[in-house]
C-alpha cells in the first residue's frame, strides 16, 4: 500500500509541474503574439509615414 501511495504522489507532482509549465508556455505564446503584432504595426506605420533615419 505504501508503494502505491508513493507512485500516486510522484504522478501527482509530475502532473502539477507539467500543468504549470504548459500554462506558462501558453502565456508566453500569447505575449509573443502580441509583441509580434506590435512590431508589425510599428513597421507599417514607419513605412507609410516614410520617416526613415539612415
C-alpha distance matrix in Angstrom:
0.0 3.8 5.5 5.2 6.3 8.8 10.0 10.7 12.5 14.4 15.5 16.6 18.6 20.2 21.2 22.6 24.7 25.8 26.9 28.8 30.5 31.6 33.1 34.9 36.2 37.3 39.1 40.8 41.9 43.7 45.3 46.5 48.0 49.8 51.2 52.4 54.2 55.8 57.0 58.5 60.2 61.7 62.9 64.5 66.3 67.5 68.8 70.5 72.2 73.3 72.5 71.8 72.4 73.3
3.8 0.0 3.8 5.4 5.0 6.2 8.6 9.8 10.5 12.3 14.3 15.2 16.5 18.4 19.9 20.9 22.7 24.3 25.6 27.1 28.8 30.2 31.7 33.1 34.6 36.0 37.6 39.1 40.4 42.4 43.6 44.9 46.6 48.3 49.5 50.8 52.8 54.2 55.3 57.0 58.8 60.0 61.2 63.1 64.7 65.8 67.2 69.1 70.6 71.6 70.6 69.9 70.3 71.1
5.5 3.8 0.0 3.8 5.4 5.1 6.2 8.6 9.9 10.6 12.3 14.2 15.4 16.6 18.4 19.9 21.3 22.5 24.2 25.9 27.2 28.5 30.4 31.7 32.9 34.4 36.3 37.6 38.7 40.9 42.2 43.2 44.9 46.9 47.9 49.0 51.1 52.7 53.6 55.2 57.2 58.4 59.4 61.3 63.1 64.1 65.4 67.4 69.0 69.8 69.0 68.1 68.5 69.2
5.2 5.4 3.8 0.0 3.8 5.5 5.1 6.2 8.7 9.9 10.6 12.2 14.3 15.4 16.5 18.2 20.2 21.0 22.3 24.4 25.9 26.8 28.5 30.3 31.5 32.6 34.6 36.1 37.1 39.1 40.7 41.7 43.2 45.2 46.5 47.5 49.4 51.1 52.2 53.6 55.5 57.0 58.0 59.7 61.5 62.7 63.9 65.7 67.5 68.4 67.8 67.0 67.6 68.5
6.3 5.0 5.4 3.8 0.0 3.8 5.4 5.1 6.2 8.7 9.9 10.5 12.3 14.3 15.3 16.3 18.5 19.9 20.9 22.6 24.4 25.6 27.0 28.7 30.2 31.4 33.0 34.7 35.9 37.7 39.1 40.5 42.1 43.7 45.1 46.4 48.2 49.7 50.9 52.5 54.2 55.5 56.8 58.6 60.2 61.4 62.8 64.6 66.1 67.2 66.4 65.7 66.2 67.2
8.8 6.2 5.1 5.5 3.8 0.0 3.8 5.4 5.1 6.2 8.6 9.8 10.6 12.3 14.2 15.2 16.7 18.3 19.9 21.2 22.7 24.3 25.9 27.1 28.6 30.2 31.8 33.1 34.5 36.5 37.7 38.8 40.7 42.4 43.5 44.8 46.8 48.3 49.3 51.0 52.8 54.0 55.2 57.1 58.7 59.7 61.1 63.1 64.6 65.5 64.5 63.8 64.1 64.9
10.0 8.6 6.2 5.1 5.4 3.8 0.0 3.8 5.5 5.1 6.2 8.5 10.0 10.6 12.3 14.1 15.6 16.4 18.2 20.1 21.2 22.4 24.3 25.8 26.9 28.3 30.3 31.6 32.6 34.8 36.2 37.1 38.8 40.8 41.9 43.0 45.0 46.7 47.6 49.1 51.1 52.4 53.4 55.2 57.0 58.1 59.3 61.2 62.9 63.8 63.0 62.2 62.7 63.5
10.7 9.8 8.6 6.2 5.1 5.4 3.8 0.0 3.8 5.5 5.1 6.1 8.7 9.9 10.5 12.1 14.4 15.2 16.3 18.3 20.0 20.8 22.4 24.3 25.6 26.6 28.5 30.2 31.2 33.0 34.6 35.8 37.3 39.1 40.5 41.7 43.5 45.1 46.3 47.8 49.5 51.0 52.2 53.8 55.6 56.8 58.1 59.8 61.5 62.6 61.9 61.3 61.9 62.9
12.5 10.5 9.9 8.7 6.2 5.1 5.5 3.8 0.0 3.8 5.5 5.0 6.2 8.6 9.9 10.4 12.4 14.1 15.2 16.6 18.4 19.9 21.2 22.6 24.3 25.6 27.1 28.7 30.1 31.9 33.1 34.5 36.3 37.9 39.1 40.5 42.4 43.7 44.9 46.6 48.3 49.6 50.9 52.7 54.3 55.4 56.9 58.7 60.1 61.2 60.3 59.7 60.1 61.2
14.4 12.3 10.6 9.9 8.7 6.2 5.1 5.5 3.8 0.0 3.8 5.4 5.2 6.2 8.6 9.8 10.8 12.2 14.2 15.5 16.6 18.3 20.1 21.2 22.5 24.2 25.9 27.0 28.4 30.6 31.7 32.7 34.7 36.5 37.4 38.7 40.8 42.3 43.2 44.8 46.8 47.9 49.0 51.0 52.7 53.6 55.0 57.0 58.5 59.4 58.5 57.7 58.1 58.9
15.5 14.3 12.3 10.6 9.9 8.6 6.2 5.1 5.5 3.8 0.0 3.8 5.5 5.1 6.1 8.5 10.0 10.4 12.1 14.2 15.3 16.2 18.3 19.9 20.9 22.2 24.2 25.6 26.5 28.6 30.2 31.1 32.7 34.7 35.9 37.0 38.9 40.6 41.6 43.1 45.0 46.4 47.4 49.2 51.0 52.1 53.3 55.2 56.9 57.8 57.2 56.5 57.1 58.0
16.6 15.2 14.2 12.2 10.5 9.8 8.5 6.1 5.0 5.4 3.8 0.0 3.8 5.5 5.1 6.1 8.7 9.8 10.5 12.3 14.3 15.3 16.5 18.3 19.9 20.9 22.6 24.3 25.5 27.2 28.7 30.1 31.6 33.3 34.7 36.0 37.7 39.3 40.6 42.1 43.7 45.1 46.5 48.1 49.7 51.0 52.4 54.1 55.7 56.8 56.1 55.6 56.2 57.3
18.6 16.5 15.4 14.3 12.3 10.6 10.0 8.7 6.2 5.2 5.5 3.8 0.0 3.8 5.5 5.0 6.3 8.5 9.9 10.7 12.4 14.2 15.5 16.6 18.3 19.9 21.2 22.6 24.2 26.1 27.1 28.5 30.4 32.0 33.0 34.5 36.5 37.7 38.9 40.7 42.4 43.5 44.8 46.7 48.3 49.3 50.8 52.7 54.1 55.1 54.1 53.5 53.9 55.0
20.2 18.4 16.6 15.4 14.3 12.3 10.6 9.9 8.6 6.2 5.1 5.5 3.8 0.0 3.8 5.4 5.3 6.1 8.6 10.0 10.6 12.2 14.3 15.4 16.4 18.1 20.0 21.0 22.2 24.5 25.7 26.6 28.5 30.4 31.4 32.5 34.7 36.2 37.1 38.7 40.7 41.8 42.9 44.8 46.6 47.6 48.8 50.8 52.4 53.3 52.5 51.7 52.2 53.1
21.2 19.9 18.4 16.5 15.3 14.2 12.3 10.5 9.9 8.6 6.1 5.1 5.5 3.8 0.0 3.8 5.5 5.0 6.0 8.5 9.8 10.4 12.2 14.1 15.1 16.2 18.2 19.8 20.7 22.6 24.2 25.4 26.8 28.7 30.1 31.2 33.0 34.7 35.9 37.3 39.1 40.5 41.7 43.3 45.1 46.3 47.6 49.3 51.0 52.1 51.5 50.9 51.7 52.8
22.6 20.9 19.9 18.2 16.3 15.2 14.1 12.1 10.4 9.8 8.5 6.1 5.0 5.4 3.8 0.0 3.8 5.5 5.2 6.3 8.7 10.0 10.8 12.4 14.3 15.4 16.7 18.5 20.0 21.6 22.8 24.4 26.1 27.5 28.8 30.3 32.1 33.4 34.8 36.5 38.0 39.3 40.8 42.5 43.9 45.2 46.7 48.4 49.9 51.0 50.2 49.8 50.4 51.6
24.7 22.7 21.3 20.2 18.5 16.7 15.6 14.4 12.4 10.8 10.0 8.7 6.3 5.3 5.5 3.8 0.0 3.8 5.4 5.1 6.2 8.6 10.0 10.5 12.2 14.1 15.3 16.4 18.1 20.2 21.0 22.3 24.3 25.9 26.8 28.3 30.4 31.6 32.6 34.5 36.3 37.3 38.6 40.6 42.1 43.1 44.6 46.5 47.9 48.9 47.9 47.3 47.7 48.8
25.8 24.3 22.5 21.0 19.9 18.3 16.4 15.2 14.1 12.2 10.4 9.8 8.5 6.1 5.0 5.5 3.8 0.0 3.8 5.4 5.2 6.1 8.6 9.8 10.5 12.1 14.2 15.2 16.2 18.5 19.9 20.8 22.5 24.5 25.6 26.6 28.6 30.3 31.2 32.7 34.7 36.0 37.1 38.9 40.6 41.7 43.0 44.9 46.5 47.5 46.8 46.1 46.8 47.9
26.9 25.6 24.2 22.3 20.9 19.9 18.2 16.3 15.2 14.2 12.1 10.5 9.9 8.6 6.0 5.2 5.4 3.8 0.0 3.8 5.5 5.2 6.2 8.6 9.9 10.5 12.3 14.2 15.2 16.8 18.5 19.9 21.2 22.9 24.4 25.7 27.3 28.9 30.3 31.7 33.3 34.8 36.2 37.7 39.3 40.7 42.1 43.7 45.3 46.5 45.9 45.5 46.4 47.7
28.8 27.1 25.9 24.4 22.6 21.2 20.1 18.3 16.6 15.5 14.2 12.3 10.7 10.0 8.5 6.3 5.1 5.4 3.8 0.0 3.8 5.5 5.3 6.1 8.6 9.9 10.6 12.3 14.2 15.7 16.6 18.3 20.1 21.4 22.6 24.3 26.0 27.2 28.6 30.4 31.9 33.1 34.6 36.4 37.8 39.0 40.6 42.3 43.7 44.8 43.9 43.6 44.2 45.6
30.5 28.8 27.2 25.9 24.4 22.7 21.2 20.0 18.4 16.6 15.3 14.3 12.4 10.6 9.8 8.7 6.2 5.2 5.5 3.8 0.0 3.8 5.5 5.0 6.0 8.4 9.8 10.4 12.0 14.3 15.2 16.1 18.2 20.0 20.8 22.1 24.3 25.6 26.6 28.3 30.2 31.3 32.5 34.4 36.0 37.0 38.5 40.4 41.9 42.8 42.0 41.3 42.0 43.1
31.6 30.2 28.5 26.8 25.6 24.3 22.4 20.8 19.9 18.3 16.2 15.3 14.2 12.2 10.4 10.0 8.6 6.1 5.2 5.5 3.8 0.0 3.8 5.4 5.1 6.0 8.6 9.8 10.3 12.5 14.2 15.1 16.5 18.5 19.9 20.9 22.7 24.5 25.6 26.9 28.7 30.3 31.4 33.0 34.8 36.0 37.2 39.0 40.7 41.8 41.3 40.8 41.7 43.0
33.1 31.7 30.4 28.5 27.0 25.9 24.3 22.4 21.2 20.1 18.3 16.5 15.5 14.3 12.2 10.8 10.0 8.6 6.2 5.3 5.5 3.8 0.0 3.8 5.5 5.0 6.1 8.6 9.7 10.8 12.4 14.2 15.4 16.8 18.5 19.9 21.4 22.8 24.4 25.9 27.3 28.8 30.4 31.9 33.3 34.8 36.3 37.8 39.3 40.6 40.0 39.8 40.8 42.3
34.9 33.1 31.7 30.3 28.7 27.1 25.8 24.3 22.6 21.2 19.9 18.3 16.6 15.4 14.1 12.4 10.5 9.8 8.6 6.1 5.0 5.4 3.8 0.0 3.8 5.4 5.1 6.2 8.5 10.1 10.6 12.2 14.3 15.5 16.5 18.2 20.1 21.2 22.5 24.4 25.9 27.0 28.5 30.4 31.7 32.9 34.5 36.3 37.6 38.7 37.8 37.4 38.2 39.6
36.2 34.6 32.9 31.5 30.2 28.6 26.9 25.6 24.3 22.5 20.9 19.9 18.3 16.4 15.1 14.3 12.2 10.5 9.9 8.6 6.0 5.1 5.5 3.8 0.0 3.8 5.4 5.0 6.0 8.7 9.8 10.3 12.3 14.3 15.1 16.2 18.4 19.9 20.8 22.4 24.3 25.5 26.6 28.5 30.2 31.3 32.6 34.5 36.1 37.0 36.3 35.8 36.7 37.9
37.3 36.0 34.4 32.6 31.4 30.2 28.3 26.6 25.6 24.2 22.2 20.9 19.9 18.1 16.2 15.4 14.1 12.1 10.5 9.9 8.4 6.0 5.0 5.4 3.8 0.0 3.8 5.5 5.0 6.5 8.8 9.9 10.8 12.7 14.4 15.4 16.9 18.7 20.1 21.3 22.9 24.6 25.9 27.3 29.0 30.5 31.7 33.3 35.0 36.3 35.8 35.6 36.9 38.3
39.1 37.6 36.3 34.6 33.0 31.8 30.3 28.5 27.1 25.9 24.2 22.6 21.2 20.0 18.2 16.7 15.3 14.2 12.3 10.6 9.8 8.6 6.1 5.1 5.4 3.8 0.0 3.8 5.4 5.3 6.3 8.7 10.0 10.8 12.5 14.3 15.6 16.8 18.5 20.2 21.4 22.8 24.5 26.1 27.3 28.8 30.4 31.9 33.3 34.7 34.0 33.9 35.0 36.7
40.8 39.1 37.6 36.1 34.7 33.1 31.6 30.2 28.7 27.0 25.6 24.3 22.6 21.0 19.8 18.5 16.4 15.2 14.2 12.3 10.4 9.8 8.6 6.2 5.0 5.5 3.8 0.0 3.8 5.4 4.9 6.1 8.6 9.8 10.4 12.1 14.2 15.2 16.3 18.3 19.9 20.9 22.3 24.3 25.7 26.8 28.3 30.2 31.5 32.6 31.7 31.4 32.3 33.7
41.9 40.4 38.7 37.1 35.9 34.5 32.6 31.2 30.1 28.4 26.5 25.5 24.2 22.2 20.7 20.0 18.1 16.2 15.2 14.2 12.0 10.3 9.7 8.5 6.0 5.0 5.4 3.8 0.0 3.8 5.4 5.1 6.3 8.7 10.0 10.5 12.4 14.4 15.4 16.6 18.5 20.0 21.1 22.7 24.5 25.8 26.9 28.7 30.4 31.5 31.1 30.7 32.0 33.4
43.7 42.4 40.9 39.1 37.7 36.5 34.8 33.0 31.9 30.6 28.6 27.2 26.1 24.5 22.6 21.6 20.2 18.5 16.8 15.7 14.3 12.5 10.8 10.1 8.7 6.5 5.3 5.4 3.8 0.0 3.8 5.4 5.0 6.2 8.6 9.8 10.6 12.4 14.3 15.4 16.6 18.4 20.0 21.2 22.7 24.4 25.7 27.0 28.7 30.2 29.8 29.9 31.4 33.2
45.3 43.6 42.2 40.7 39.1 37.7 36.2 34.6 33.1 31.7 30.2 28.7 27.1 25.7 24.2 22.8 21.0 19.9 18.5 16.6 15.2 14.2 12.4 10.6 9.8 8.8 6.3 4.9 5.4 3.8 0.0 3.8 5.5 5.2 6.2 8.6 10.0 10.6 12.3 14.3 15.4 16.5 18.4 20.1 21.2 22.5 24.3 25.8 27.1 28.4 27.6 27.7 28.8 30.6
46.5 44.9 43.2 41.7 40.5 38.8 37.1 35.8 34.5 32.7 31.1 30.1 28.5 26.6 25.4 24.4 22.3 20.8 19.9 18.3 16.1 15.1 14.2 12.2 10.3 9.9 8.7 6.1 5.1 5.4 3.8 0.0 3.8 5.5 5.1 6.1 8.6 9.9 10.5 12.3 14.2 15.3 16.4 18.3 20.0 21.0 22.4 24.3 25.8 26.7 26.2 25.8 27.0 28.5
48.0 46.6 44.9 43.2 42.1 40.7 38.8 37.3 36.3 34.7 32.7 31.6 30.4 28.5 26.8 26.1 24.3 22.5 21.2 20.1 18.2 16.5 15.4 14.3 12.3 10.8 10.0 8.6 6.3 5.0 5.5 3.8 0.0 3.8 5.5 5.1 6.2 8.7 9.9 10.6 12.3 14.3 15.3 16.5 18.4 20.0 21.0 22.5 24.4 25.6 25.5 25.5 27.2 28.9
49.8 48.3 46.9 45.2 43.7 42.4 40.8 39.1 37.9 36.5 34.7 33.3 32.0 30.4 28.7 27.5 25.9 24.5 22.9 21.4 20.0 18.5 16.8 15.5 14.3 12.7 10.8 9.8 8.7 6.2 5.2 5.5 3.8 0.0 3.8 5.4 5.1 6.2 8.7 9.9 10.6 12.3 14.2 15.4 16.6 18.4 19.9 21.1 22.6 24.2 23.8 24.2 25.8 27.9
51.2 49.5 47.9 46.5 45.1 43.5 41.9 40.5 39.1 37.4 35.9 34.7 33.0 31.4 30.1 28.8 26.8 25.6 24.4 22.6 20.8 19.9 18.5 16.5 15.1 14.4 12.5 10.4 10.0 8.6 6.2 5.1 5.5 3.8 0.0 3.8 5.4 5.1 6.2 8.7 9.9 10.5 12.2 14.3 15.3 16.4 18.2 20.0 21.1 22.3 21.5 21.5 22.8 24.8
52.4 50.8 49.0 47.5 46.4 44.8 43.0 41.7 40.5 38.7 37.0 36.0 34.5 32.5 31.2 30.3 28.3 26.6 25.7 24.3 22.1 20.9 19.9 18.2 16.2 15.4 14.3 12.1 10.5 9.8 8.6 6.1 5.1 5.4 3.8 0.0 3.8 5.4 5.1 6.2 8.7 9.9 10.5 12.4 14.3 15.3 16.4 18.3 20.1 21.0 20.7 20.5 22.2 23.8
54.2 52.8 51.1 49.4 48.2 46.8 45.0 43.5 42.4 40.8 38.9 37.7 36.5 34.7 33.0 32.1 30.4 28.6 27.3 26.0 24.3 22.7 21.4 20.1 18.4 16.9 15.6 14.2 12.4 10.6 10.0 8.6 6.2 5.1 5.4 3.8 0.0 3.8 5.4 5.1 6.1 8.6 9.8 10.6 12.3 14.2 15.2 16.4 18.3 19.8 19.9 20.3 22.5 24.5
55.8 54.2 52.7 51.1 49.7 48.3 46.7 45.1 43.7 42.3 40.6 39.3 37.7 36.2 34.7 33.4 31.6 30.3 28.9 27.2 25.6 24.5 22.8 21.2 19.9 18.7 16.8 15.2 14.4 12.4 10.6 9.9 8.7 6.2 5.1 5.4 3.8 0.0 3.8 5.5 5.1 6.1 8.6 9.9 10.6 12.2 14.1 15.4 16.5 18.1 17.6 18.2 20.1 22.4
57.0 55.3 53.6 52.2 50.9 49.3 47.6 46.3 44.9 43.2 41.6 40.6 38.9 37.1 35.9 34.8 32.6 31.2 30.3 28.6 26.6 25.6 24.4 22.5 20.8 20.1 18.5 16.3 15.4 14.3 12.3 10.5 9.9 8.7 6.2 5.1 5.4 3.8 0.0 3.8 5.5 5.1 6.1 8.6 9.9 10.5 12.2 14.2 15.4 16.3 15.7 15.7 17.4 19.4
58.5 57.0 55.2 53.6 52.5 51.0 49.1 47.8 46.6 44.8 43.1 42.1 40.7 38.7 37.3 36.5 34.5 32.7 31.7 30.4 28.3 26.9 25.9 24.4 22.4 21.3 20.2 18.3 16.6 15.4 14.3 12.3 10.6 9.9 8.7 6.2 5.1 5.5 3.8 0.0 3.8 5.5 5.1 6.2 8.6 9.8 10.4 12.2 14.2 15.2 15.6 15.7 18.1 20.0
60.2 58.8 57.2 55.5 54.2 52.8 51.1 49.5 48.3 46.8 45.0 43.7 42.4 40.7 39.1 38.0 36.3 34.7 33.3 31.9 30.2 28.7 27.3 25.9 24.3 22.9 21.4 19.9 18.5 16.6 15.4 14.2 12.3 10.6 9.9 8.7 6.1 5.1 5.5 3.8 0.0 3.8 5.4 5.1 6.2 8.6 9.8 10.5 12.2 14.0 14.4 15.4 18.0 20.5
61.7 60.0 58.4 57.0 55.5 54.0 52.4 51.0 49.6 47.9 46.4 45.1 43.5 41.8 40.5 39.3 37.3 36.0 34.8 33.1 31.3 30.3 28.8 27.0 25.5 24.6 22.8 20.9 20.0 18.4 16.5 15.3 14.3 12.3 10.5 9.9 8.6 6.1 5.1 5.5 3.8 0.0 3.8 5.5 5.2 6.1 8.6 10.0 10.6 12.0 11.5 12.4 14.6 17.3
62.9 61.2 59.4 58.0 56.8 55.2 53.4 52.2 50.9 49.0 47.4 46.5 44.8 42.9 41.7 40.8 38.6 37.1 36.2 34.6 32.5 31.4 30.4 28.5 26.6 25.9 24.5 22.3 21.1 20.0 18.4 16.4 15.3 14.2 12.2 10.5 9.8 8.6 6.1 5.1 5.4 3.8 0.0 3.8 5.5 5.1 6.1 8.6 10.0 10.4 10.6 10.7 13.3 15.4
64.5 63.1 61.3 59.7 58.6 57.1 55.2 53.8 52.7 51.0 49.2 48.1 46.7 44.8 43.3 42.5 40.6 38.9 37.7 36.4 34.4 33.0 31.9 30.4 28.5 27.3 26.1 24.3 22.7 21.2 20.1 18.3 16.5 15.4 14.3 12.4 10.6 9.9 8.6 6.2 5.1 5.5 3.8 0.0 3.8 5.4 5.0 6.1 8.5 9.8 11.1 12.1 15.3 17.5
66.3 64.7 63.1 61.5 60.2 58.7 57.0 55.6 54.3 52.7 51.0 49.7 48.3 46.6 45.1 43.9 42.1 40.6 39.3 37.8 36.0 34.8 33.3 31.7 30.2 29.0 27.3 25.7 24.5 22.7 21.2 20.0 18.4 16.6 15.3 14.3 12.3 10.6 9.9 8.6 6.2 5.2 5.5 3.8 0.0 3.8 5.4 5.2 6.1 8.3 9.0 11.0 14.1 17.0
67.5 65.8 64.1 62.7 61.4 59.7 58.1 56.8 55.4 53.6 52.1 51.0 49.3 47.6 46.3 45.2 43.1 41.7 40.7 39.0 37.0 36.0 34.8 32.9 31.3 30.5 28.8 26.8 25.8 24.4 22.5 21.0 20.0 18.4 16.4 15.3 14.2 12.2 10.5 9.8 8.6 6.1 5.1 5.4 3.8 0.0 3.8 5.6 5.4 5.9 5.9 7.2 10.4 13.2
68.8 67.2 65.4 63.9 62.8 61.1 59.3 58.1 56.9 55.0 53.3 52.4 50.8 48.8 47.6 46.7 44.6 43.0 42.1 40.6 38.5 37.2 36.3 34.5 32.6 31.7 30.4 28.3 26.9 25.7 24.3 22.4 21.0 19.9 18.2 16.4 15.2 14.1 12.2 10.4 9.8 8.6 6.1 5.0 5.4 3.8 0.0 3.8 5.7 5.2 7.3 8.0 11.7 13.7
70.5 69.1 67.4 65.7 64.6 63.1 61.2 59.8 58.7 57.0 55.2 54.1 52.7 50.8 49.3 48.4 46.5 44.9 43.7 42.3 40.4 39.0 37.8 36.3 34.5 33.3 31.9 30.2 28.7 27.0 25.8 24.3 22.5 21.1 20.0 18.3 16.4 15.4 14.2 12.2 10.5 10.0 8.6 6.1 5.2 5.6 3.8 0.0 3.8 5.5 8.2 10.3 14.0 16.4
72.2 70.6 69.0 67.5 66.1 64.6 62.9 61.5 60.1 58.5 56.9 55.7 54.1 52.4 51.0 49.9 47.9 46.5 45.3 43.7 41.9 40.7 39.3 37.6 36.1 35.0 33.3 31.5 30.4 28.7 27.1 25.8 24.4 22.6 21.1 20.1 18.3 16.5 15.4 14.2 12.2 10.6 10.0 8.5 6.1 5.4 5.7 3.8 0.0 3.8 5.5 8.7 12.0 14.9
73.3 71.6 69.8 68.4 67.2 65.5 63.8 62.6 61.2 59.4 57.8 56.8 55.1 53.3 52.1 51.0 48.9 47.5 46.5 44.8 42.8 41.8 40.6 38.7 37.0 36.3 34.7 32.6 31.5 30.2 28.4 26.7 25.6 24.2 22.3 21.0 19.8 18.1 16.3 15.2 14.0 12.0 10.4 9.8 8.3 5.9 5.2 5.5 3.8 0.0 3.8 5.8 9.4 11.8
72.5 70.6 69.0 67.8 66.4 64.5 63.0 61.9 60.3 58.5 57.2 56.1 54.1 52.5 51.5 50.2 47.9 46.8 45.9 43.9 42.0 41.3 40.0 37.8 36.3 35.8 34.0 31.7 31.1 29.8 27.6 26.2 25.5 23.8 21.5 20.7 19.9 17.6 15.7 15.6 14.4 11.5 10.6 11.1 9.0 5.9 7.3 8.2 5.5 3.8 0.0 3.8 6.6 9.8
71.8 69.9 68.1 67.0 65.7 63.8 62.2 61.3 59.7 57.7 56.5 55.6 53.5 51.7 50.9 49.8 47.3 46.1 45.5 43.6 41.3 40.8 39.8 37.4 35.8 35.6 33.9 31.4 30.7 29.9 27.7 25.8 25.5 24.2 21.5 20.5 20.3 18.2 15.7 15.7 15.4 12.4 10.7 12.1 11.0 7.2 8.0 10.3 8.7 5.8 3.8 0.0 3.8 6.3
72.4 70.3 68.5 67.6 66.2 64.1 62.7 61.9 60.1 58.1 57.1 56.2 53.9 52.2 51.7 50.4 47.7 46.8 46.4 44.2 42.0 41.7 40.8 38.2 36.7 36.9 35.0 32.3 32.0 31.4 28.8 27.0 27.2 25.8 22.8 22.2 22.5 20.1 17.4 18.1 18.0 14.6 13.3 15.3 14.1 10.4 11.7 14.0 12.0 9.4 6.6 3.8 0.0 3.8
73.3 71.1 69.2 68.5 67.2 64.9 63.5 62.9 61.2 58.9 58.0 57.3 55.0 53.1 52.8 51.6 48.8 47.9 47.7 45.6 43.1 43.0 42.3 39.6 37.9 38.3 36.7 33.7 33.4 33.2 30.6 28.5 28.9 27.9 24.8 23.8 24.5 22.4 19.4 20.0 20.5 17.3 15.4 17.5 17.0 13.2 13.7 16.4 14.9 11.8 9.8 6.3 3.8 0.0
